[in-house]
Amino acid sequence: MSEHAGAVMPSEADKRPSFFDRFATKVNTFVSRAWFFALCLAMVVIWAPSYFLFESEDTWQLVINTLTTIVTFLLVALLQNTQTRSDEATQQKLNAIADALSDLMNRQDQADDARELRLAVGLEKRESS
C-alpha cells in the first residue's frame, strides 16, 4: 500500500486493549441492555416512597440527586472511552479503504483523484488541531 500521511492504519492499532478499555467495554455492554434501564427505573420506584423515611423533603431529594449524579459522572467517563475507541477504529478502517482506493486509482492513471484521496487520509487530525 502507499504512504498514508501519518494516519493510523488498522494494522498499526494496539492488539490488546488496556484493562481500563476492557472494563469500559464491559460497562458499555452492561448499561446498553434493557434490563439496566429497568434497574434504573426500579431504583426510582423504590426511592419515591422513601419520602416518609426522611425528616425533610430536601434530604429526600438530595439522596436521589447525589446517587444519579455519581452514576452519571462515572458512566459518562466510561462510555466516552468506548465511544472514542469506536471512532478511532472507524477512522482507521476509513484510512485503510482510502489508501486502498488511492493505490487502485494510481494503477488506473487517476493521479488527481488518488492525490485528493491521500489528502483525505488523516484529515480529521489536521482539521481538529
C-alpha positions as CSV (number, residue, x, y, z in Angstrom):
1,M,0.0,0.0,0.0
2,S,1.0,3.6,-0.4
3,E,2.3,6.0,2.1
4,H,-0.7,7.1,4.3
5,A,0.4,10.6,5.5
6,G,0.8,9.8,9.2
7,A,-2.7,8.3,9.6
8,V,-3.1,5.3,11.9
9,M,-4.0,2.2,9.9
10,P,-5.8,-0.9,11.3
11,S,-2.6,-3.0,11.1
12,E,-0.9,-0.4,13.4
13,A,-3.6,-0.5,16.1
14,D,-2.9,-1.9,19.6
15,K,-3.6,-5.6,19.5
16,R,-4.8,-5.9,23.1
17,P,-6.8,-3.1,24.8
18,S,-5.8,-2.0,28.3
19,F,-7.6,-3.1,31.4
20,F,-9.5,0.1,31.6
21,D,-10.6,-0.2,27.9
22,R,-11.8,-3.8,28.5
23,F,-13.6,-2.6,31.7
24,A,-15.2,0.3,29.8
25,T,-16.4,-2.1,27.1
26,K,-18.0,-4.4,29.6
27,V,-19.7,-1.5,31.3
28,N,-21.0,-0.3,27.9
29,T,-22.4,-3.7,27.2
30,F,-24.0,-3.9,30.6
31,V,-25.7,-0.4,30.5
32,S,-26.9,-0.8,26.9
33,R,-29.3,-3.6,27.8
34,A,-33.0,-3.1,28.5
35,W,-32.7,-4.6,31.9
36,F,-30.3,-1.9,33.0
37,F,-33.0,0.6,32.2
38,A,-35.4,-1.5,34.2
39,L,-32.9,-1.5,37.1
40,C,-32.7,2.3,37.0
41,L,-36.5,2.6,36.8
42,A,-36.8,0.2,39.8
43,M,-34.3,2.5,41.7
44,V,-36.6,5.5,41.2
45,V,-39.7,3.5,42.1
46,I,-38.0,2.4,45.3
47,W,-36.8,5.9,46.0
48,A,-40.2,7.6,45.6
49,P,-42.0,6.2,48.6
50,S,-38.8,6.6,50.7
51,Y,-40.1,10.2,51.2
52,F,-41.6,9.1,54.5
53,L,-38.3,7.8,55.8
54,F,-36.6,11.2,55.7
55,E,-37.1,14.2,58.0
56,S,-37.2,16.7,55.2
57,E,-38.1,16.9,51.5
58,D,-34.7,18.4,50.8
59,T,-32.9,15.4,52.2
60,W,-35.1,13.1,50.3
61,Q,-34.3,14.9,47.0
62,L,-30.6,15.1,47.9
63,V,-30.4,11.3,48.1
64,I,-31.7,10.7,44.5
65,N,-29.8,13.7,43.2
66,T,-26.5,12.6,44.7
67,L,-27.0,9.0,43.6
68,T,-27.9,9.9,40.0
69,T,-25.1,12.4,39.7
70,I,-22.5,9.9,40.8
71,V,-23.7,7.2,38.5
72,T,-24.0,9.7,35.6
73,F,-20.5,11.1,36.2
74,L,-18.9,7.6,36.2
75,L,-20.9,6.3,33.2
76,V,-20.1,9.4,31.1
77,A,-16.3,8.8,31.6
78,L,-16.6,5.1,30.8
79,L,-18.9,5.5,27.8
80,Q,-16.8,8.3,26.4
81,N,-13.8,5.9,26.4
82,T,-15.8,3.4,24.5
83,Q,-17.1,5.9,22.0
84,T,-13.6,7.4,21.4
85,R,-12.2,4.0,20.7
86,S,-15.0,3.2,18.4
87,D,-14.5,6.5,16.5
88,E,-10.8,5.7,16.2
89,A,-11.4,2.2,14.9
90,T,-13.9,3.6,12.3
91,Q,-11.3,6.2,11.2
92,Q,-8.6,3.5,10.9
93,K,-10.9,1.5,8.7
94,L,-11.7,4.5,6.5
95,N,-8.0,5.3,6.2
96,A,-7.4,1.7,5.0
97,I,-10.2,2.0,2.5
98,A,-9.0,5.4,1.3
99,D,-5.4,4.1,1.0
100,A,-6.5,1.0,-1.0
101,L,-8.7,3.2,-3.3
102,S,-5.8,5.5,-3.8
103,D,-3.5,2.7,-4.8
104,L,-6.1,1.4,-7.2
105,M,-6.6,4.8,-8.8
106,N,-2.9,5.2,-9.2
107,R,-2.8,1.9,-11.2
108,Q,-5.6,3.2,-13.4
109,D,-3.9,6.6,-14.1
110,Q,-6.3,8.6,-12.0
111,A,-3.5,10.5,-10.2
112,D,-5.5,13.6,-9.4
113,D,-8.2,11.6,-7.6
114,A,-5.6,9.5,-5.9
115,R,-3.9,12.7,-4.6
116,E,-7.2,14.0,-3.2
117,L,-7.9,10.7,-1.6
118,R,-4.5,10.7,0.1
119,L,-5.1,14.2,1.3
120,A,-8.3,13.0,2.9
121,V,-6.5,10.3,5.0
122,G,-5.9,11.8,8.4
123,L,-7.9,14.9,7.6
124,E,-9.8,14.6,10.9
125,K,-6.5,15.1,12.8
126,R,-5.5,18.1,10.8
127,E,-8.9,19.7,11.0
128,S,-9.2,19.3,14.7
129,S,-5.7,20.6,15.6
